[in-house]
Amino acid sequence: MKTIDYQTTGTCSRMIHVAADDDNIIREVYFEGGCNGNLKGIASLITGRNIDDVIDKVSGITCGYKSTSCPDQLSEALKILKEKK
């Protein structure tokens, strides 16, 4: 199992904790801060999915006038996690 604690920038959430198995399947996701219900929903929807599939779906999503979002920050965390051995 590989994990990351990713400090976000430009979002209401402050930190994203993600764990994935050696096959790059997401096993756990937890956001600190942000819109609790929405982020629990995202975590539920991506658990059990392949890292690359999630990156493809959420990378580049913006939030209002911001140039990023919690899903976009999640994609950044997943890119780093994917490279971990």
VENGIWO-V85193 format. One record per residue. N is the residue number from 1. RES is the residue in one small letter. PSI is psi in degrees with one decimal (none if undefined). NEAR is the number of other ideal C-beta (glycine too) atoms within 10 Angstrom. Layout:
n = [N,N]
res = [RES,RES]
psi = [PSI,PSI]
near = [NEAR,NEAR]
This chain:
n = [1,2,3,4,5,6,7,8,9,10,11,12,13,14,15,16,17,18,19,20,21,22,23,24,25,26,27,28,29,30,31,32,33,34,35,36,37,38,39,40,41,42,43,44,45,46,47,48,49,50,51,52,53,54,55,56,57,58,59,60,61,62,63,64,65,66,67,68,69,70,71,72,73,74,75,76,77,78,79,80,81,82,83,84,85]
res = [m,k,t,i,d,y,q,t,t,g,t,c,s,r,m,i,h,v,a,a,d,d,d,n,i,i,r,e,v,y,f,e,g,g,c,n,g,n,l,k,g,i,a,s,l,i,t,g,r,n,i,d,d,v,i,d,k,v,s,g,i,t,c,g,y,k,s,t,s,c,p,d,q,l,s,e,a,l,k,i,l,k,e,k,k]
psi = [135.7,146.5,160.7,142.5,103.2,119.7,119.3,161.3,138.6,15.8,166.9,-34.0,148.6,-29.7,145.9,126.9,125.3,140.6,137.4,153.4,-179.0,-13.9,12.2,33.8,126.4,127.0,-31.4,142.5,134.7,127.9,137.8,125.2,-175.8,-168.6,99.2,-52.8,-45.3,-42.2,-32.7,-37.7,-45.5,-47.5,-42.7,-40.9,-30.6,-15.6,129.2,-3.1,159.3,139.6,-47.0,-39.1,-41.6,-43.4,-47.0,-36.1,-35.4,-12.7,131.9,-2.6,134.9,166.2,107.3,-127.2,-6.3,151.4,0.8,-176.8,173.5,-43.9,-39.7,-41.4,-35.2,-42.2,-36.6,-42.6,-41.6,-35.0,-41.2,-45.7,-39.3,-33.4,-14.2,144.2,none]
near = [8,15,12,16,11,19,11,22,9,13,20,14,20,12,15,27,15,25,16,23,10,9,7,17,14,21,13,12,22,13,25,13,14,21,15,10,8,13,21,14,11,20,18,10,13,20,15,9,14,16,20,12,14,23,17,11,14,20,14,13,14,12,17,5,5,11,9,17,21,22,20,19,24,28,19,17,21,27,15,11,19,15,8,11,4]
